[in-house]
Amino acid sequence: MNMLFNLREQGTDVLELDIFESIGEGGFFFSALSAEQVRRKLNSRPDAKTIRVTINSRGGEVFEGLAIYEELRSHPARVEVKIQALAASIASAIAMAGDDIAIAPAGFLMMHGVLGGARGDADFLEDIADMMRKAQAVIAGVYAKRSKQPVAKVEEWLSRETYMTAEEALANGLVDRIDDKITTPRAQAKAFAMLNSAKLEGAPDALLEAIRVSSEPTPSPPPSPTPSHEPIPVPAQPVATTATNPAEPERKLPMSEDPKTTNPYSAIVASLGLIAGASETDILARLGRLRDLEVQASAILEVTDSAQLVGAIRGTKAKADTADAAQAELAQVKAERDRQTFDSLIAKGQADRKLTPAEAKFEQEKFDSALAENRGAQAVAALQGYLAVAPRKFAEPKTQPSTTSAGGGGAMTWNGKAYAELAPMEKHRLKADDPELYAQMRAEHARQVA
């Protein structure tokens, strides 16, 4: 995907931002709008008096979107937001940063609850679920603050995918006005077509109909009377006289339904790939096309007669087969080399305490998927880059329970942190690398909060 984030200056006081892309961090194969990009650009223009943000985005990552929202709110300039076609998911929360929010008459605003996925044990998934609930509460507060609606009503919107038309968004206080000069009908249709691949379950009929209409192919213009320059095959004269005689009806060639028939017409029709009962016109047209192909192939292979053409085609095919076999063998050699390099990196990463067993398994799964898609070299390069900057795991000693402190023991820590201070990912890592210490710290924490 191409990043359609644009930042332009108008004079010395106005800064314009077009958010037409997904929200989040980019990768090897796509780019997206990140909070860091917005921060750098806004910091480069602290003197701007007005920031005009035009949004047509399906949303993206929650925390990146909230960071962009805060960047816009903290800038001293007046923020004017224009919703062109769709401000969906976290993009609709970004829109709430506007001091003035306008929406096109055909625009839509969509919101839903926080979505995500995780992989881990029950404790880890519970921590992630708790974090998602907290994030949704923060987002609900953003909508409630802007719309002046009760949080309970906002939570009802977030309980499902809620699409609002321009009129509904205005009635609910999520926008300040409807502006028919935000976009042209042509730009609107293009924007809807861009959303055609999105998951739009529960979308209003008006939005779905706009997508359907904008996605229909443009009707082809009527044929031009100008003669074509493409050569037209001319059949032999006796046949042409019969075929072009309007007084004589087109004849159907005899065609037996018995597959074992010796009818010569059956063999002709079958060899040309035509259906049973093909007319003379169909056969002559197919033969004319074959003659054109023979002429073109002879010119490409630089031969002069049919016998030479057959030999040249066979020779070309043999070379292509040999090249394909060599290419497959080379790909196999590269794959084996990439696997050896990857395995050595994994071993070194674990020896240097830069990869935990769980992380090594995860990297192995990623590499296997990349190798199946002929991207083994890229996966190796990515792992090399990570290991070059990754810190050593468990650089600080683990503190075991003290047997000398009052009360029978001191608080257990991992990397200098008690269990309650560990982030979800740290708990997951601790459990993977030292299950015994994890169980002891978790039990100790349970006793403390009981």
PEJOZI-V694339 format. One record per run of one state. SS is the DSSP state (helix for helix, strand for strand, loop for the rest). FROM is the first residue (numbers start at 1). LEN is the number of residues. If there is no record, write none. Layout:
# PEJOZI-V694339
ss = (SS,SS)
from = (FROM,FROM)
len = (LEN,LEN)
This chain:
# PEJOZI-V694339
ss = (loop,strand,loop,strand,loop,strand,loop,strand,loop,helix,loop,strand,loop,strand,loop,helix,loop,strand,loop,helix,loop,strand,loop,strand,loop,helix,loop,helix,loop,strand,helix,loop,strand,loop,helix,loop,helix,loop,helix,loop,strand,loop,helix,loop,strand,helix,loop,helix,loop,helix,loop,helix,loop,strand,loop,helix,loop,strand,loop,strand,loop,helix,loop,helix,loop,helix,loop)
from = (1,6,11,14,20,23,24,33,34,35,45,50,58,60,61,62,75,78,89,90,96,100,104,108,112,122,148,151,159,162,166,172,177,179,185,198,205,216,237,244,252,253,264,272,279,280,302,306,352,357,373,376,390,399,400,406,409,413,415,417,418,419,422,424,434,435,450)
len = (5,5,3,6,3,1,9,1,1,10,5,8,2,1,1,13,3,11,1,6,4,4,4,4,10,26,3,8,3,4,6,5,2,6,13,7,11,21,7,8,1,11,8,7,1,22,4,46,5,16,3,14,9,1,6,3,4,2,2,1,1,3,2,10,1,15,1)
